[in-house]
């Protein structure tokens, strides 16, 4: 069953694809059927620069346990980074 769970956010950063580095301006997060990962459903992360088309995209498919572990560590590192006062 498709879940159609998706969200997106404007971001600023860089990603590396097969042709090298490119700017990132959008992140899309979803939970649905993966294309390649061996699960019925997966957390889908797409980092992209839509202005450059599909070649400027990094896609990630992970299981929910991995997504939870990533989220925990991401929150921890962001909190620590904010505590330094650096930007």
VMD Tcl script that builds the backbone (N, CA, C; Angstrom):
set m [mol new atoms 261]
animate dup $m
set s [atomselect $m all]
$s set {name element resname resid chain x y z} {
  {N N UNK 1 A 0.837 -1.168 0.000}
  {CA C UNK 1 A 0.000 0.000 0.000}
  {C C UNK 1 A 0.889 1.241 0.000}
  {N N UNK 2 A 0.619 2.182 -0.863}
  {CA C UNK 2 A 1.363 3.438 -0.906}
  {C C UNK 2 A 0.918 4.322 0.252}
  {N N UNK 3 A 1.872 5.019 0.855}
  {CA C UNK 3 A 1.534 5.894 1.981}
  {C C UNK 3 A 1.367 7.344 1.557}
  {N N UNK 4 A 2.055 7.753 0.518}
  {CA C UNK 4 A 2.042 9.137 0.033}
  {C C UNK 4 A 2.478 10.130 1.108}
  {N N UNK 5 A 3.271 9.686 2.084}
  {CA C UNK 5 A 3.790 10.576 3.120}
  {C C UNK 5 A 5.003 11.301 2.549}
  {N N UNK 6 A 4.914 12.623 2.408}
  {CA C UNK 6 A 6.043 13.407 1.909}
  {C C UNK 6 A 6.069 14.779 2.562}
  {N N UNK 7 A 7.259 15.336 2.643}
  {CA C UNK 7 A 7.467 16.704 3.107}
  {C C UNK 7 A 8.709 17.219 2.407}
  {N N UNK 8 A 8.821 18.527 2.296}
  {CA C UNK 8 A 10.029 19.087 1.694}
  {C C UNK 8 A 10.438 20.345 2.436}
  {N N UNK 9 A 11.702 20.703 2.268}
  {CA C UNK 9 A 12.242 21.890 2.920}
  {C C UNK 9 A 13.242 22.559 1.991}
  {N N UNK 10 A 13.245 23.882 2.015}
  {CA C UNK 10 A 14.284 24.631 1.314}
  {C C UNK 10 A 15.558 24.508 2.142}
  {N N UNK 11 A 16.660 24.191 1.482}
  {CA C UNK 11 A 17.937 24.032 2.173}
  {C C UNK 11 A 19.025 24.768 1.402}
  {N N UNK 12 A 20.166 24.929 2.042}
  {CA C UNK 12 A 21.355 25.478 1.398}
  {C C UNK 12 A 22.510 24.551 1.708}
  {N N UNK 13 A 23.231 24.136 0.695}
  {CA C UNK 13 A 24.360 23.240 0.906}
  {C C UNK 13 A 24.885 22.735 -0.419}
  {N N UNK 14 A 25.641 21.658 -0.361}
  {CA C UNK 14 A 26.216 21.037 -1.553}
  {C C UNK 14 A 26.062 19.531 -1.468}
  {N N UNK 15 A 25.934 18.910 -2.617}
  {CA C UNK 15 A 25.871 17.456 -2.707}
  {C C UNK 15 A 26.837 16.978 -3.773}
  {N N UNK 16 A 27.250 15.731 -3.670}
  {CA C UNK 16 A 28.177 15.185 -4.661}
  {C C UNK 16 A 27.499 14.048 -5.416}
  {N N UNK 17 A 27.442 14.192 -6.707}
  {CA C UNK 17 A 26.887 13.171 -7.581}
  {C C UNK 17 A 27.968 12.598 -8.475}
  {N N UNK 18 A 27.573 11.868 -9.489}
  {CA C UNK 18 A 28.540 11.228 -10.379}
  {C C UNK 18 A 29.365 12.231 -11.176}
  {N N UNK 19 A 28.833 13.436 -11.372}
  {CA C UNK 19 A 29.556 14.470 -12.125}
  {C C UNK 19 A 30.276 15.464 -11.227}
  {N N UNK 20 A 30.310 15.193 -9.926}
  {CA C UNK 20 A 30.983 16.097 -8.991}
  {C C UNK 20 A 29.996 16.832 -8.101}
  {N N UNK 21 A 30.485 17.904 -7.501}
  {CA C UNK 21 A 29.694 18.672 -6.538}
  {C C UNK 21 A 28.718 19.606 -7.238}
  {N N UNK 22 A 27.569 19.831 -6.596}
  {CA C UNK 22 A 26.570 20.766 -7.106}
  {C C UNK 22 A 25.833 21.380 -5.917}
  {N N UNK 23 A 25.256 22.585 -6.096}
  {CA C UNK 23 A 24.523 23.213 -4.995}
  {C C UNK 23 A 23.218 22.471 -4.717}
  {N N UNK 24 A 22.801 22.495 -3.464}
  {CA C UNK 24 A 21.518 21.912 -3.067}
  {C C UNK 24 A 20.582 23.028 -2.626}
  {N N UNK 25 A 19.329 22.938 -3.021}
  {CA C UNK 25 A 18.346 23.937 -2.608}
  {C C UNK 25 A 17.058 23.320 -2.075}
  {N N UNK 26 A 16.928 22.000 -2.167}
  {CA C UNK 26 A 15.689 21.358 -1.723}
  {C C UNK 26 A 15.971 19.970 -1.159}
  {N N UNK 27 A 15.307 19.669 -0.052}
  {CA C UNK 27 A 15.330 18.316 0.508}
  {C C UNK 27 A 13.892 17.809 0.544}
  {N N UNK 28 A 13.693 16.603 0.085}
  {CA C UNK 28 A 12.376 15.973 0.136}
  {C C UNK 28 A 12.506 14.694 0.946}
  {N N UNK 29 A 11.587 14.525 1.876}
  {CA C UNK 29 A 11.577 13.361 2.755}
  {C C UNK 29 A 10.253 12.643 2.548}
  {N N UNK 30 A 10.299 11.334 2.448}
  {CA C UNK 30 A 9.070 10.577 2.284}
  {C C UNK 30 A 9.158 9.217 2.941}
  {N N UNK 31 A 8.036 8.571 3.035}
  {CA C UNK 31 A 7.977 7.185 3.491}
  {C C UNK 31 A 7.052 6.453 2.540}
  {N N UNK 32 A 7.639 5.579 1.729}
  {CA C UNK 32 A 6.852 4.871 0.721}
  {C C UNK 32 A 7.692 3.728 0.160}
  {N N UNK 33 A 7.291 3.192 -0.980}
  {CA C UNK 33 A 8.011 2.091 -1.617}
  {C C UNK 33 A 9.357 2.589 -2.148}
  {N N UNK 34 A 10.462 1.950 -1.767}
  {CA C UNK 34 A 11.761 2.352 -2.305}
  {C C UNK 34 A 11.947 1.834 -3.729}
  {N N UNK 35 A 12.874 2.451 -4.429}
  {CA C UNK 35 A 13.220 2.004 -5.780}
  {C C UNK 35 A 14.238 0.871 -5.719}
  {N N UNK 36 A 15.220 0.986 -4.815}
  {CA C UNK 36 A 16.323 0.033 -4.802}
  {C C UNK 36 A 16.481 -0.721 -3.484}
  {N N UNK 37 A 16.244 -0.078 -2.356}
  {CA C UNK 37 A 16.439 -0.732 -1.052}
  {C C UNK 37 A 15.518 -1.949 -0.928}
  {N N UNK 38 A 15.980 -2.997 -0.241}
  {CA C UNK 38 A 15.225 -4.258 -0.184}
  {C C UNK 38 A 14.126 -4.288 0.882}
  {N N UNK 39 A 13.283 -3.262 0.915}
  {CA C UNK 39 A 12.205 -3.193 1.909}
  {C C UNK 39 A 10.892 -2.915 1.192}
  {N N UNK 40 A 9.789 -3.290 1.821}
  {CA C UNK 40 A 8.480 -2.932 1.271}
  {C C UNK 40 A 8.268 -1.425 1.331}
  {N N UNK 41 A 8.710 -0.814 2.431}
  {CA C UNK 41 A 8.627 0.635 2.618}
  {C C UNK 41 A 9.934 1.122 3.221}
  {N N UNK 42 A 10.292 2.358 2.922}
  {CA C UNK 42 A 11.534 2.931 3.440}
  {C C UNK 42 A 11.374 4.433 3.590}
  {N N UNK 43 A 12.255 5.013 4.398}
  {CA C UNK 43 A 12.339 6.463 4.469}
  {C C UNK 43 A 13.156 6.902 3.258}
  {N N UNK 44 A 12.621 7.816 2.483}
  {CA C UNK 44 A 13.244 8.267 1.245}
  {C C UNK 44 A 13.725 9.698 1.429}
  {N N UNK 45 A 15.004 9.930 1.200}
  {CA C UNK 45 A 15.591 11.263 1.303}
  {C C UNK 45 A 16.117 11.661 -0.066}
  {N N UNK 46 A 15.703 12.802 -0.550}
  {CA C UNK 46 A 16.205 13.336 -1.817}
  {C C UNK 46 A 16.749 14.731 -1.560}
  {N N UNK 47 A 18.012 14.925 -1.896}
  {CA C UNK 47 A 18.644 16.234 -1.807}
  {C C UNK 47 A 18.891 16.676 -3.240}
  {N N UNK 48 A 18.427 17.879 -3.608}
  {CA C UNK 48 A 18.465 18.243 -5.024}
  {C C UNK 48 A 18.612 19.742 -5.249}
  {N N UNK 49 A 18.961 20.061 -6.491}
  {CA C UNK 49 A 18.870 21.413 -7.029}
  {C C UNK 49 A 17.958 21.306 -8.245}
  {N N UNK 50 A 16.641 21.502 -8.061}
  {CA C UNK 50 A 15.692 21.309 -9.156}
  {C C UNK 50 A 16.009 22.125 -10.410}
  {N N UNK 51 A 16.683 23.263 -10.258}
  {CA C UNK 51 A 17.026 24.087 -11.425}
  {C C UNK 51 A 17.944 23.347 -12.392}
  {N N UNK 52 A 18.734 22.409 -11.875}
  {CA C UNK 52 A 19.681 21.674 -12.720}
  {C C UNK 52 A 19.119 20.354 -13.244}
  {N N UNK 53 A 17.920 20.000 -12.834}
  {CA C UNK 53 A 17.315 18.769 -13.318}
  {C C UNK 53 A 17.718 17.545 -12.514}
  {N N UNK 54 A 17.321 16.353 -12.976}
  {CA C UNK 54 A 17.518 15.122 -12.205}
  {C C UNK 54 A 18.972 14.718 -11.990}
  {N N UNK 55 A 19.903 15.245 -12.772}
  {CA C UNK 55 A 21.308 14.878 -12.564}
  {C C UNK 55 A 21.881 15.525 -11.303}
  {N N UNK 56 A 21.235 16.578 -10.810}
  {CA C UNK 56 A 21.687 17.261 -9.589}
  {C C UNK 56 A 20.834 16.786 -8.418}
  {N N UNK 57 A 20.979 15.496 -8.105}
  {CA C UNK 57 A 20.143 14.873 -7.080}
  {C C UNK 57 A 20.926 13.766 -6.397}
  {N N UNK 58 A 20.766 13.698 -5.077}
  {CA C UNK 58 A 21.316 12.592 -4.299}
  {C C UNK 58 A 20.131 11.936 -3.596}
  {N N UNK 59 A 19.901 10.668 -3.851}
  {CA C UNK 59 A 18.777 9.944 -3.263}
  {C C UNK 59 A 19.290 8.915 -2.264}
  {N N UNK 60 A 18.561 8.776 -1.148}
  {CA C UNK 60 A 18.913 7.819 -0.096}
  {C C UNK 60 A 17.638 7.099 0.327}
  {N N UNK 61 A 17.711 5.788 0.489}
  {CA C UNK 61 A 16.585 4.978 0.975}
  {C C UNK 61 A 17.069 4.170 2.172}
  {N N UNK 62 A 16.447 4.365 3.343}
  {CA C UNK 62 A 16.868 3.659 4.557}
  {C C UNK 62 A 15.657 3.119 5.302}
  {N N UNK 63 A 15.889 2.082 6.117}
  {CA C UNK 63 A 14.793 1.539 6.916}
  {C C UNK 63 A 14.494 2.481 8.086}
  {N N UNK 64 A 13.370 2.259 8.750}
  {CA C UNK 64 A 12.947 3.164 9.823}
  {C C UNK 64 A 13.900 3.170 11.010}
  {N N UNK 65 A 14.496 2.031 11.350}
  {CA C UNK 65 A 15.454 2.000 12.459}
  {C C UNK 65 A 16.670 2.865 12.132}
  {N N UNK 66 A 17.137 2.795 10.908}
  {CA C UNK 66 A 18.259 3.635 10.482}
  {C C UNK 66 A 17.862 5.106 10.478}
  {N N UNK 67 A 16.639 5.388 10.054}
  {CA C UNK 67 A 16.152 6.771 10.052}
  {C C UNK 67 A 16.101 7.331 11.466}
  {N N UNK 68 A 15.627 6.531 12.407}
  {CA C UNK 68 A 15.560 6.963 13.806}
  {C C UNK 68 A 16.969 7.203 14.351}
  {N N UNK 69 A 17.912 6.316 14.073}
  {CA C UNK 69 A 19.296 6.485 14.524}
  {C C UNK 69 A 19.912 7.744 13.909}
  {N N UNK 70 A 19.665 7.973 12.629}
  {CA C UNK 70 A 20.171 9.167 11.959}
  {C C UNK 70 A 19.576 10.427 12.574}
  {N N UNK 71 A 18.272 10.416 12.820}
  {CA C UNK 71 A 17.600 11.567 13.423}
  {C C UNK 71 A 18.166 11.885 14.802}
  {N N UNK 72 A 18.378 10.869 15.615}
  {CA C UNK 72 A 18.939 11.062 16.956}
  {C C UNK 72 A 20.310 11.716 16.880}
  {N N UNK 73 A 21.168 11.211 16.001}
  {CA C UNK 73 A 22.515 11.763 15.882}
  {C C UNK 73 A 22.513 13.148 15.238}
  {N N UNK 74 A 21.627 13.368 14.292}
  {CA C UNK 74 A 21.508 14.680 13.662}
  {C C UNK 74 A 21.095 15.726 14.693}
  {N N UNK 75 A 20.090 15.398 15.518}
  {CA C UNK 75 A 19.661 16.325 16.570}
  {C C UNK 75 A 20.798 16.609 17.545}
  {N N UNK 76 A 21.561 15.590 17.905}
  {CA C UNK 76 A 22.673 15.755 18.835}
  {C C UNK 76 A 23.751 16.674 18.261}
  {N N UNK 77 A 24.134 16.441 17.021}
  {CA C UNK 77 A 25.187 17.248 16.404}
  {C C UNK 77 A 24.718 18.690 16.195}
  {N N UNK 78 A 23.472 18.885 15.775}
  {CA C UNK 78 A 22.943 20.243 15.605}
  {C C UNK 78 A 22.944 20.974 16.945}
  {N N UNK 79 A 22.511 20.313 17.997}
  {CA C UNK 79 A 22.498 20.924 19.331}
  {C C UNK 79 A 23.917 21.320 19.750}
  {N N UNK 80 A 24.871 20.406 19.575}
  {CA C UNK 80 A 26.263 20.701 19.930}
  {C C UNK 80 A 26.822 21.849 19.087}
  {N N UNK 81 A 26.505 21.863 17.807}
  {CA C UNK 81 A 26.981 22.935 16.928}
  {C C UNK 81 A 26.413 24.281 17.365}
  {N N UNK 82 A 25.127 24.319 17.706}
  {CA C UNK 82 A 24.510 25.567 18.159}
  {C C UNK 82 A 25.137 26.054 19.459}
  {N N UNK 83 A 25.518 25.134 20.333}
  {CA C UNK 83 A 26.131 25.506 21.608}
  {C C UNK 83 A 27.500 26.153 21.430}
  {N N UNK 84 A 28.174 25.899 20.306}
  {CA C UNK 84 A 29.480 26.527 20.071}
  {C C UNK 84 A 29.340 28.007 19.750}
  {N N UNK 85 A 28.160 28.406 19.285}
  {CA C UNK 85 A 27.947 29.787 18.874}
  {C C UNK 85 A 28.456 30.081 17.471}
  {N N UNK 86 A 29.054 29.092 16.826}
  {CA C UNK 86 A 29.559 29.267 15.464}
  {C C UNK 86 A 28.436 29.057 14.458}
  {N N UNK 87 A 28.555 29.666 13.304}
  {CA C UNK 87 A 27.560 29.498 12.235}
  {C C UNK 87 A 28.225 29.047 10.969}
}
mol reanalyze $m
mol bondsrecalc $m
mol representation Tube
mol addrep $m
